[in-house]
Amino acid sequence: MIAVVGHADLPADTSAEVERELRQHLERDGGPASGIVRAGSGPAVAFARAVRASGRRLVVLLPAQGAVPAPLPTPELESARAVMALAEEVRLLAFDPGDRDSCVRADEALIAQCRRLLAVWDGSPTDGRDATAHMVAYARAHGVPVDVVWPVGAERGAPDRSAAQQEPETLS
């Protein structure tokens, strides 16, 4: 499987460029590997669209409390719905989507299941909010190859939540 992690605060134009670069990475990979993403995580929608456009299966990890799905924070609902609509498989994973440390552990579990990590990352260090740098270091320390995806001119800022509602350009 190929996983993605990355910054959640991407404006719409950067998100569109990220999606294009993710598609290019998947095309270069050329294998049949499925994509796996945690619902509600940063570039999840762009990755989900890129995975489906490449003709691959998409597996989505949904937070769970025991054997039932856990509620997602309101700002992440639209993105999670868009990702779930593209999923061919949904797996429950015990974590609290409102707790940063729990999300970090969920991303570590996601990385443990993959053979490659695509990191939508501007190279900034981990801070109290964003753990992308930690995920890159974690993957590398566990022998998972990492491709950093950060298009020229990309920037961080307020994410465009309405981007999750847009129809994918192409689906295979």
C-alpha positions in Angstrom: 0.0 0.0 0.0 0.9 3.6 -0.5 -0.1 6.0 2.2 -0.2 9.8 2.5 0.2 12.2 5.4 0.6 15.9 5.3 -0.3 19.4 6.2 -4.1 20.0 6.7 -3.9 23.8 6.1 -3.7 23.8 2.3 -5.6 26.5 0.3 -7.6 25.3 -2.8 -5.0 26.2 -5.4 -2.2 24.4 -3.5 -4.5 21.4 -2.9 -5.1 21.2 -6.7 -1.3 21.3 -7.4 -0.8 18.7 -4.7 -3.4 16.4 -6.3 -1.6 16.7 -9.7 1.8 15.8 -8.1 0.3 12.9 -6.2 -1.1 11.6 -9.5 2.3 11.9 -11.1 3.9 10.0 -8.2 1.3 7.2 -8.5 1.8 7.0 -12.3 5.6 6.7 -11.9 5.1 4.0 -9.3 3.4 1.9 -11.9 2.4 -0.9 -9.6 -1.0 -2.1 -8.5 -0.6 -1.0 -4.9 -3.7 0.3 -3.2 -3.8 3.7 -1.5 -4.5 4.1 2.2 -5.4 7.2 4.0 -6.9 8.3 7.4 -10.3 9.9 7.0 -10.1 13.6 7.8 -6.3 13.9 7.5 -4.8 16.9 5.6 -4.4 16.0 1.9 -6.8 13.0 2.1 -9.2 14.3 -0.6 -6.4 15.1 -3.1 -4.8 11.7 -2.5 -8.2 9.8 -2.7 -8.9 11.4 -6.1 -5.4 10.7 -7.3 -5.6 7.1 -6.2 -8.9 6.5 -7.9 -7.8 8.4 -11.1 -4.8 6.0 -11.3 -7.2 3.0 -11.2 -6.1 1.8 -7.8 -8.1 0.7 -4.8 -8.6 3.2 -2.0 -8.6 2.0 1.7 -9.8 4.5 4.3 -9.1 4.3 8.0 -12.0 5.6 10.0 -11.7 6.4 13.7 -13.5 4.0 16.0 -14.6 3.7 19.6 -14.6 0.0 20.1 -16.5 -1.6 17.2 -18.3 1.5 16.1 -17.2 4.6 14.1 -16.2 7.6 16.2 -17.6 11.0 15.5 -15.2 13.2 13.5 -14.6 16.9 14.4 -17.0 19.1 12.5 -14.3 20.8 10.3 -13.2 17.4 9.0 -16.7 16.0 8.1 -16.9 17.3 4.5 -13.4 15.9 3.7 -14.1 12.6 5.4 -17.4 12.2 3.4 -15.6 13.0 0.1 -12.8 10.5 0.9 -15.3 7.8 2.0 -17.3 8.3 -1.2 -14.2 7.3 -3.2 -13.2 4.3 -0.9 -13.5 0.7 -1.9 -12.7 -0.4 1.6 -13.2 1.2 5.0 -11.4 -0.1 8.1 -12.0 0.9 11.6 -9.0 2.0 13.7 -9.3 2.8 17.4 -8.3 6.5 17.8 -9.8 9.8 18.9 -9.9 12.2 15.9 -10.1 15.1 18.3 -6.8 14.3 20.1 -3.5 15.1 18.3 -1.5 12.4 20.0 -4.1 9.8 19.1 -4.0 10.9 15.5 -0.2 10.7 15.5 -0.5 7.1 16.7 -3.1 6.4 14.0 -0.8 7.8 11.3 2.0 5.6 12.7 -0.3 2.6 12.3 -1.1 3.7 8.8 2.6 4.0 7.9 3.2 0.5 9.4 0.8 -0.9 6.7 2.5 0.7 3.7 5.4 0.2 1.4 5.8 3.9 0.5 4.7 7.2 2.0 3.8 10.3 0.1 4.3 13.3 2.4 2.6 16.6 1.6 5.2 18.5 3.5 6.9 21.9 3.2 9.9 20.8 5.3 8.8 22.6 8.5 9.4 21.0 11.9 6.7 19.3 13.9 4.9 21.7 16.1 2.1 21.4 18.6 -0.5 21.1 15.8 1.1 19.6 12.8 3.0 16.3 13.0 4.0 15.9 9.4 7.8 16.1 10.1 7.4 13.4 12.7 5.6 11.1 10.3 8.3 11.5 7.7 11.0 10.7 10.3 8.9 7.8 11.7 8.6 6.3 8.2 12.2 6.7 7.4 13.2 5.2 10.7 11.1 2.2 9.9 12.5 1.7 6.5 9.5 3.0 4.6 10.6 5.1 1.5 9.2 8.7 1.6 8.5 10.9 -1.4 8.0 14.5 -0.4 5.3 16.3 -2.4 5.5 20.1 -2.2 4.8 21.8 -5.5 6.7 24.9 -6.5 4.8 27.9 -5.3 2.7 25.8 -2.8 1.8 27.5 0.4 0.0 26.9 3.6 -3.0 28.8 4.9 -6.6 28.4 5.6 -7.9 25.2 3.9 -10.8 25.5 1.5 -13.3 23.1 3.0 -15.6 23.5 0.0 -12.9 21.7 -2.1 -14.1 18.4 -0.6 -17.5 18.9 -2.2 -16.2 19.2 -5.7 -16.6 16.3 -8.0 -13.3 14.5 -8.9 -12.0 15.4 -12.3 -11.8 11.7 -13.4 -12.5 8.4 -11.8 -11.4 5.1 -13.1 
